[in-house]
C-alpha cells in the first residue's frame, strides 16, 4: 500500500545529475531537515514533511527487507548505499542511489541520520529492479508481513553470498 493513500501513477520523474536530494531524520526516522531538491522532486512542502516519518515517501514496490538492512546497518553506526524507489506526492516515482549515514553527538551516540541521494545509473537499475521484484514476491507470499520481510531478507542474504560480496560492495559494483 502506498504511503498516506497516495496511489502510484506509473510515471517516473527524474532530477538533474548535479542535484543531490538531502534529508536528515531523528533516531526514529522522523524528518528534521529536507533540502530544496527533496521538495522539488517529491512535490511536498517543507511543512508537510518536517516531523513526518521518512517512510511517507516509501513506494509500495520497494522491498521492506531492504529497509530492514538499511536500518540495521545505520543503527549499528555504519553507512549504507542503496538503490531506492520513492513516491512523490502526486504518485509519480523516482529512483535514487541513497547514501545514508548516522549522525553522532558529542558523546559518540547516534542522534539522527543523514541521507544524500543522487541520480542512479540506468544500467544499475536494470539489475536492481528484477532483484527487487523477486524480493517483493517473497514478501507477498508469506502468511504475514513480518514473515515475508524475514524470508525476503534471508533471500537477499543468500543472493549476496552467491555474489561473494557484502551489500555495499554489491550495490556499488552494479
N, C-alpha and C positions, 0 to 999 in steps of 0.2 A: 504494500500500500504506500502511496506517495505521501510525503510529509504534508501535514496540515490540510489534507484533502486536495492537494494540487494534483491534477491529472497530467501525466506526461503527454506532450503534444507530438512527440516523434520528430520534432525539428531540433537540429543541432545548432548551437551558437558557438562562436569562437571568439578569441581575443588575440591581440597582436603579439607576435613573437617577443617583442621587447617589453611587454607588460608582465607584471607579477601580481597575482592575487595574494593579499596578505590578510591574515586574521590571527587574533590571539584569543585564547579562552582561559577561564579559570580551571582549577583541577577537576571540576565536574563536567567540563565541556561546554559551559555557557560562554557565549561570545562577549568579550570585553573590548575588542577593537576590530574594526574592518576598514580596509583602505578603499579609495575611490574606485579602483579597478574591480574589487569584490562587488561593490554596489552596482557598478555599471553592468557587469556580466550577469550577476544574479537577478537584477531587477528589483531588489528590495531596497528600502531606505535604511539608513543607519538606525533610526528609531524602531523599525520593525525587527532589526537583528540584535542589537545590544541587549544582553540579558537572556537571550533565547539560546536553546541548545544548538550547537553547530549542526546537529542532525536535522535541523529544519530544512537543509538543502540536500538531504540524502535522497538519491534516486532509487526507486524500487528495483532497478536492475543492477544495483551494487551489492555484491555478496556481503552479508553480515560477517562472515568469517574473516574477511579482510580487515574489517574494523576491529574485530577481536584481536587480530595480530597487531594492528596499529596501536590499540590501547594498551595491550600487554607490553609492547616494546617501549612506548614512551613513558608509561607509568614506572618502568624499571630504570628510567633515566637515560635511555638510549634514543637516538634519532631513527627515523624511518622514512624511506622513499616509497611511494605507492602511486599507482595509476588509479584515479578515482573518477567516476562519472557523477556529476552533481545535477541538481534540479533547480532551474530558475523559477522565479515567482510565477511566470506565465506558462510553466510546464515544459519549456524548452530544456534540453540537456546540454551540458558542456563537460568535456574531458579535461583533466588536468594531470600533471605529474606533480604530486604533492611531496614536499619535504617538511616533515613535522618533527619538532624538537621540543624537549621540555625546557621551561624557564626555571632557573634556580634562584632562590632567595639568598640573602647573606649567610644564612645558617646551612646552606647546601641542600635544603629541602626543596622539592618541586613546588612552585607556586602557581604554575599555569603552563600553557603550551602555545607554541608559535608555529604557524604554518605559512610557507611560501609555496605558491602553486604557479607552475609555468605551463605553457602550451606543450602538450606531449607530441612526440614524433608519431606520425601516422603509421609507419611500419611497425612500431612497438605496439600501438593499439590493435593492429591486425593480429598480433599474437596474444594480447591480453584479453580481448573480447571473447574468443572461444573458451579460454580458461574460465573466465567469469561466468559464462553461460553454463558451463558444466558444474561449477560450484553452486550456482543458483538452483539447478535441477536437484542436486543433492540436498540442499537446504529445504526445498519444497517437498521432497519425497518423504521426509521424516514425519513421525507422528505428532511432534510439536516443534515449535520454533527453536527451543534450546537444543534439542536432539539434532535438528537439522544443521544448526550452526556448528555444533561439535563434530558432526560427521563431515561437513564440508571443510572444517579446519583440519581434520585428520587427512582428508584427501589432498588438501593444499600441502600439508607436510610431506605426504607421500610423493607428490609431484616434485617438491624441492629436493627430496632425497634422490629421486631419479635423475634430476639435473645435477646433483652433487654440489649444490650451492645454497648458501643461506638466502633468505628472501631479498635482502638489499642487493646482493650481488646479482641475483636472478633479474630483478627489476632493472637495475642499471645496465645489465648486459643485453637487454632487449633491443 
